[in-house]
Amino acid sequence: MCGLLTYRRAQLERAISKLWELDREDQRGTFKFVDYLPMYVMPFRFTDKPTEQPISLNPDRPIPEWRDYQHVEVKFQVSLKAKIMQDAFGKGDVWVAFTQQSYWQMYNGELSRPFRELNYEPELIFTYPLNLSVGNFKVKMAGLSVNHQSNGKEAAHSRSWNRIILSGIFQWNDLMVNSRFWWRFSEKAREDDNPDIENYIGRCELGIAYPFRKSVFNLRVRNNLNFNHNRGHVELNWVYPLSRDLRILLQASHGYGDSLIDYNYKQTIVGVGFTFLSL
């Protein structure tokens, strides 16, 4: 049993290294696109409260038209990163990344099957490999990034913000832990599409991945760190391989900020789809 546990932990440590090319043998050079966040297609996704009239907390923004959105829609996510500098400042790397989330009312024929929301998220990331251990707790990587996220819309439906993000990746026994803390760049009050967005979406995120046999269980929790008016978001994923390059994904979530347009709306969502392995 001890030998099996040691093997599984070594496999997890190897997977963490490959994810960010931390060890020399995992480095693939620069300007090669690899996956960043999970890439998936979710053809069935149910929400208990579709956001039919998303109102910004900025009083200068007009109230949008009410739309009869359905409870069931399609979501897909594409996310890529590429290293543009290797061995920067010693052993560090510089990456560019881009993530797009699409929310498609494919089953809503009455509204001509519109894309309800598109979120665009470019990012510049600096990562530095670490090899620090305290017992079974290992610090594998530290990162610093500049992040922009917006939905590309205007007036009442416009949502955007800019952040600087401090991140770390850790291994604790059979768990991979990913933590992120961010600070929002301030904006003029009249130009702010989404005041207090960090009070809803949160100021930090903790992700925990647990590989069990062929499955992977993944928990993500965001929180605003305001214990008087505590808000956030929790998401649980179960992934199981169907073939070498295709896996089934079951997802359940509850809280604020499922998308930018929903940042100040609380929802409970369940979905099923397919996710793709690394490029």
Secondary structure as UniProt FT lines:
FT   HELIX           2..20
FT   HELIX           24..26
FT   STRAND          33..35
FT   STRAND          39..47
FT   TURN            59..60
FT   STRAND          72..88
FT   TURN            89..91
FT   STRAND          92..104
FT   TURN            106..107
FT   HELIX           109..111
FT   STRAND          115..134
FT   TURN            135..136
FT   STRAND          137..150
FT   HELIX           155..157
FT   STRAND          160..172
FT   TURN            173..174
FT   STRAND          175..184
FT   HELIX           189..191
FT   TURN            195..196
FT   HELIX           197..199
FT   TURN            200..201
FT   STRAND          204..212
FT   TURN            213..214
FT   STRAND          215..223
FT   STRAND          232..241
FT   STRAND          246..256
FT   TURN            261..264
FT   STRAND          266..276
//
